[in-house]
Amino acid sequence: MAPPDRPLVRLLAEWLPRQRWFGGKHRPIDGLSIGTATVLRPGDPGLHHLVLDVAQDGVTDRYQLLLGIRRDLPERLRPGEIGRVAAGDGGDEHVYDAAHDPELARPLLAHMAAGDALGPVRFRHAPGAAIRTDLDAAPSPAEQSNTSLIFGDDYICKLFRRLSPGVNPDLEINLALSRQGCAHVPAVHGWMELDPAAVGGGDEPVTLALLSEYLRSGTDGWQLALTSVRDWFAQPAAAPVPTARDAGAAGGDFAAEAERLGAATAQVHRDLAAAFGVTEVPADELRSRVADMNDQLTQVSAAVPELRPYTAAIRDVFARCAANARPLPFQRVHGDYHLGQAMRTGTGWVLLDFEGEPARTPRERRALGHPLRDVAGMLRSFEYAARFLQAGEGGDAPPAAAEAIEERARAWAERNRAAFCRGYAAAGGPDPVAHAGLLRALELDKAVYEVRYEARNRPSWLPVPLRTLERLAG
């Protein structure tokens, strides 16, 4: 079968909008074409690498797909089936998402180990890395904008479904931190990239995938926090509501881990500064960033009416931040930092996923920023954890009980926010208390971004950022 044929294009146009990682699910596809098609493994089963050019609302986005081809499709691979196309002998073949096929994922390791170049697709391994090639892969069950393949207990390979021009920040930063000997990031073993000439040119190859150490003993920070919140809400309803200071006394405490995570974050920021440098920006640069915050607020409040009651108070916080602007040190930062981007291992916290916020442009993802931008992201994540379960605990409660639940959520969030900031400052990060005005503006800007993201992608989550806006902006 020749992959770039019209029946396949029609099948893909029907299949793509149903995928969790497709960014244009709620908009019609105006046009779809196959930009590149590369055979990674011939025969049956066959493996082809496709770059899909998808036009929506006058903008073309690129997605990558590992396309599997089989005459007979086993039942276990049916969930990834795209459809059937004609074969050269007059019969037909099944085409499917090969990320679900352990047999067809294995060649990725062999190609990386060998440093192969197949057409425009190049495979790379990190200096000194010896990549095992005898491991089958299983896709991670986590829903996300990318697809992660887990190879035994050794590797995790992140396939960047929606492609951005140039080197992905996740690869760029992880390689740089590995060279710095940073203990708080997983080791990089290899990656895949695309010749920029194949997609219209450019100075840098396009990152397709990142192969890194699999933290088999790690526990997701978001899940750890939710377990703590569950224990916290499980305390007897008649018990007095503790303050943030003594919230740990009744169980469900996460503060010690939050403090350690703050310290790990400060260490990563120091290593990022060493790897990429620090630039002191003038006060006008901060005022320009505040103007961007106001622009985002205008756009989001126009699209999400629920935000409008808070816009005046948010603008007032932004105005005070701009009025107090002074020169600040800017550097590379994580850019999309939250509890889900951290893993607790037996040796400490490890930070993941440095590619930046999904809704930002590639230029914005790689832009320098103040380290407190990441702190603001993590503080928002503590609020999310506290209030994610709160909706279930207090959604149908009478007003008095709902207020008690809100107080409990606030106590958990405040205790862990304070612990994280304490650990961050003690480990050498900019003291959040000394930069309270800047941190507050950054946190509000992140909350506005969350409102836009939830309204577009997860409307049922919209109350989570909205619930804390009144307190943040007040």
Solvent accessible surface area in square Angstrom, and as a share of the most:
residue,aa,sasa,rsa
1,M,59,0.27
2,A,68,0.53
3,P,11,0.07
4,P,76,0.48
5,D,42,0.22
6,R,194,0.71
7,P,56,0.35
8,L,0,0.00
9,V,35,0.20
10,R,146,0.53
11,L,39,0.19
12,L,0,0.00
13,A,34,0.27
14,E,113,0.51
15,W,8,0.03
16,L,0,0.00
17,P,44,0.28
18,R,162,0.59
19,Q,32,0.14
20,R,85,0.31
21,W,22,0.08
22,F,1,0.00
23,G,42,0.40
24,G,1,0.01
25,K,68,0.29
26,H,148,0.66
27,R,89,0.32
28,P,98,0.62
29,I,41,0.21
30,D,97,0.50
31,G,33,0.31
32,L,23,0.11
33,S,58,0.37
34,I,27,0.14
35,G,37,0.36
36,T,15,0.09
37,A,45,0.35
38,T,10,0.06
39,V,73,0.42
40,L,10,0.05
41,R,70,0.25
42,P,106,0.67
43,G,60,0.58
44,D,93,0.48
45,P,13,0.08
46,G,1,0.01
47,L,1,0.00
48,H,16,0.07
49,H,0,0.00
50,L,0,0.00
51,V,0,0.00
52,L,0,0.00
53,D,29,0.15
54,V,1,0.01
55,A,29,0.22
56,Q,4,0.02
57,D,93,0.48
58,G,82,0.79
59,V,91,0.52
60,T,78,0.45
61,D,28,0.14
62,R,84,0.31
63,Y,1,0.01
64,Q,3,0.01
65,L,1,0.00
66,L,4,0.02
67,L,0,0.00
68,G,0,0.00
69,I,11,0.05
70,R,23,0.09
71,R,93,0.34
72,D,115,0.60
73,L,11,0.05
74,P,44,0.28
75,E,137,0.61
76,R,143,0.52
77,L,1,0.01
78,R,89,0.32
79,P,113,0.71
80,G,2,0.02
81,E,43,0.19
82,I,12,0.06
83,G,13,0.12
84,R,133,0.49
85,V,5,0.03
86,A,73,0.56
87,A,12,0.10
88,G,83,0.80
89,D,106,0.55
90,G,75,0.72
91,G,31,0.30
92,D,59,0.31
93,E,26,0.11
94,H,11,0.05
95,V,0,0.00
96,Y,0,0.00
97,D,3,0.01
98,A,1,0.01
99,A,2,0.02
100,H,73,0.33
101,D,1,0.00
102,P,42,0.26
103,E,71,0.32
104,L,1,0.00
105,A,1,0.01
106,R,92,0.34
107,P,20,0.13
108,L,0,0.00
109,L,0,0.00
110,A,44,0.34
111,H,27,0.12
112,M,0,0.00
113,A,37,0.29
114,A,69,0.54
115,G,30,0.29
116,D,43,0.23
117,A,69,0.53
118,L,49,0.25
119,G,69,0.66
120,P,32,0.20
121,V,0,0.00
122,R,62,0.23
123,F,0,0.00
124,R,81,0.30
125,H,72,0.32
126,A,9,0.07
127,P,120,0.76
128,G,85,0.81
129,A,26,0.20
130,A,95,0.73
131,I,17,0.09
132,R,111,0.41
133,T,57,0.33
134,D,79,0.41
135,L,20,0.10
136,D,70,0.36
137,A,5,0.04
138,A,57,0.44
139,P,43,0.27
140,S,26,0.17
141,P,130,0.82
142,A,62,0.48
143,E,137,0.61
144,Q,59,0.26
145,S,48,0.31
146,N,18,0.09
147,T,19,0.11
148,S,9,0.06
149,L,0,0.00
150,I,36,0.18
151,F,0,0.00
152,G,40,0.38
153,D,80,0.41
154,D,46,0.24
155,Y,10,0.04
156,I,47,0.24
157,C,0,0.00
158,K,23,0.10
159,L,3,0.01
160,F,3,0.01
161,R,6,0.02
162,R,107,0.39
163,L,18,0.09
164,S,24,0.16
165,P,99,0.62
166,G,10,0.10
167,V,33,0.19
168,N,10,0.05
169,P,7,0.05
170,D,2,0.01
171,L,6,0.03
172,E,38,0.17
173,I,2,0.01
174,N,6,0.03
175,L,22,0.11
176,A,13,0.10
177,L,0,0.00
178,S,44,0.28
179,R,174,0.64
180,Q,80,0.36
181,G,61,0.59
182,C,13,0.08
183,A,86,0.66
184,H,39,0.17
185,V,14,0.08
186,P,9,0.06
187,A,45,0.35
188,V,12,0.07
189,H,43,0.19
190,G,0,0.00
191,W,34,0.12
192,M,0,0.00
193,E,15,0.07
194,L,0,0.00
195,D,38,0.20
196,P,18,0.11
197,A,79,0.61
198,A,36,0.28
199,V,19,0.11
200,G,78,0.75
201,G,39,0.37
202,G,58,0.56
203,D,149,0.77
204,E,61,0.27
205,P,35,0.22
206,V,9,0.05
207,T,6,0.03
208,L,0,0.00
209,A,0,0.00
210,L,7,0.04
211,L,0,0.00
212,S,11,0.07
213,E,66,0.30
214,Y,55,0.21
215,L,25,0.13
216,R,162,0.59
217,S,81,0.52
218,G,19,0.18
219,T,58,0.34
220,D,39,0.20
221,G,0,0.00
222,W,43,0.15
223,Q,92,0.41
224,L,52,0.26
225,A,0,0.00
226,L,5,0.02
227,T,72,0.42
228,S,8,0.05
229,V,0,0.00
230,R,119,0.43
231,D,68,0.35
232,W,1,0.00
233,F,22,0.09
234,A,79,0.61
235,Q,46,0.20
236,P,88,0.56
237,A,101,0.78
238,A,104,0.80
239,A,35,0.27
240,P,119,0.75
241,V,49,0.28
242,P,26,0.16
243,T,85,0.49
244,A,27,0.21
245,R,216,0.79
246,D,68,0.35
247,A,4,0.03
248,G,18,0.17
249,A,95,0.73
250,A,39,0.30
251,G,30,0.29
252,G,13,0.13
253,D,69,0.36
254,F,11,0.05
255,A,6,0.05
256,A,56,0.43
257,E,39,0.18
258,A,0,0.00
259,E,61,0.27
260,R,118,0.43
261,L,0,0.00
262,G,0,0.00
263,A,37,0.28
264,A,4,0.03
265,T,1,0.01
266,A,0,0.00
267,Q,54,0.24
268,V,1,0.01
269,H,9,0.04
270,R,105,0.38
271,D,19,0.10
272,L,0,0.00
273,A,22,0.17
274,A,70,0.54
275,A,35,0.27
276,F,69,0.29
277,G,33,0.31
278,V,83,0.48
279,T,67,0.39
280,E,130,0.58
281,V,17,0.10
282,P,83,0.52
283,A,17,0.13
284,D,91,0.47
285,E,52,0.23
286,L,11,0.05
287,R,101,0.37
288,S,56,0.36
289,R,67,0.25
290,V,4,0.02
291,A,52,0.40
292,D,82,0.42
293,M,12,0.05
294,N,39,0.20
295,D,79,0.41
296,Q,13,0.06
297,L,0,0.00
298,T,71,0.42
299,Q,109,0.49
300,V,1,0.01
301,S,12,0.08
302,A,72,0.56
303,A,79,0.61
304,V,8,0.05
305,P,74,0.47
306,E,85,0.38
307,L,0,0.00
308,R,120,0.44
309,P,104,0.65
310,Y,48,0.18
311,T,24,0.14
312,A,80,0.62
313,A,40,0.31
314,I,0,0.00
315,R,85,0.31
316,D,72,0.37
317,V,5,0.03
318,F,0,0.00
319,A,58,0.45
320,R,106,0.39
321,C,9,0.06
322,A,20,0.16
323,A,85,0.66
324,N,106,0.54
325,A,17,0.13
326,R,124,0.45
327,P,74,0.47
328,L,9,0.04
329,P,62,0.39
330,F,5,0.02
331,Q,12,0.05
332,R,17,0.06
333,V,8,0.04
334,H,6,0.03
335,G,7,0.07
336,D,17,0.09
337,Y,3,0.01
338,H,63,0.28
339,L,0,0.00
340,G,25,0.24
341,Q,16,0.07
342,A,0,0.00
343,M,33,0.15
344,R,54,0.20
345,T,15,0.09
346,G,76,0.73
347,T,139,0.81
348,G,16,0.15
349,W,4,0.01
350,V,10,0.06
351,L,2,0.01
352,L,38,0.19
353,D,41,0.21
354,F,1,0.01
355,E,26,0.11
356,G,4,0.04
357,E,4,0.02
358,P,57,0.36
359,A,47,0.36
360,R,47,0.17
361,T,67,0.39
362,P,48,0.30
363,R,182,0.66
364,E,59,0.26
365,R,41,0.15
366,R,72,0.26
367,A,32,0.25
368,L,60,0.30
369,G,1,0.01
370,H,9,0.04
371,P,7,0.05
372,L,0,0.00
373,R,61,0.22
374,D,2,0.01
375,V,0,0.00
376,A,1,0.01
377,G,4,0.04
378,M,0,0.00
379,L,4,0.02
380,R,2,0.01
381,S,6,0.04
382,F,0,0.00
383,E,1,0.01
384,Y,20,0.08
385,A,0,0.00
386,A,0,0.00
387,R,2,0.01
388,F,64,0.27
389,L,32,0.16
390,Q,14,0.06
391,A,50,0.39
392,G,73,0.70
393,E,90,0.40
394,G,14,0.14
395,G,59,0.56
396,D,151,0.78
397,A,31,0.24
398,P,86,0.54
399,P,118,0.74
400,A,86,0.66
401,A,40,0.31
402,A,33,0.26
403,E,89,0.40
404,A,35,0.27
405,I,27,0.13
406,E,28,0.12
407,E,67,0.30
408,R,12,0.04
409,A,0,0.00
410,R,76,0.28
411,A,5,0.04
412,W,4,0.01
413,A,1,0.01
414,E,63,0.28
415,R,58,0.21
416,N,1,0.00
417,R,37,0.13
418,A,53,0.41
419,A,0,0.00
420,F,0,0.00
421,C,18,0.11
422,R,127,0.46
423,G,3,0.03
424,Y,0,0.00
425,A,33,0.26
426,A,89,0.69
427,A,28,0.22
428,G,56,0.53
429,G,12,0.12
430,P,37,0.23
431,D,58,0.30
432,P,4,0.03
433,V,121,0.69
434,A,72,0.55
435,H,38,0.17
436,A,61,0.47
437,G,47,0.45
438,L,18,0.09
439,L,17,0.08
440,R,70,0.26
441,A,0,0.00
442,L,24,0.12
443,E,3,0.02
444,L,0,0.00
445,D,22,0.12
446,K,26,0.11
447,A,0,0.00
448,V,1,0.00
449,Y,10,0.04
450,E,17,0.08
451,V,0,0.00
452,R,35,0.13
453,Y,47,0.18
454,E,3,0.01
455,A,35,0.27
456,R,143,0.52
457,N,62,0.32
458,R,75,0.27
459,P,90,0.56
460,S,97,0.62
461,W,57,0.20
462,L,20,0.10
463,P,62,0.39
464,V,10,0.06
465,P,0,0.00
466,L,24,0.12
467,R,91,0.33
468,T,2,0.01
469,L,0,0.00
470,E,123,0.55
471,R,87,0.32
472,L,11,0.05
473,A,8,0.06
474,G,78,0.75
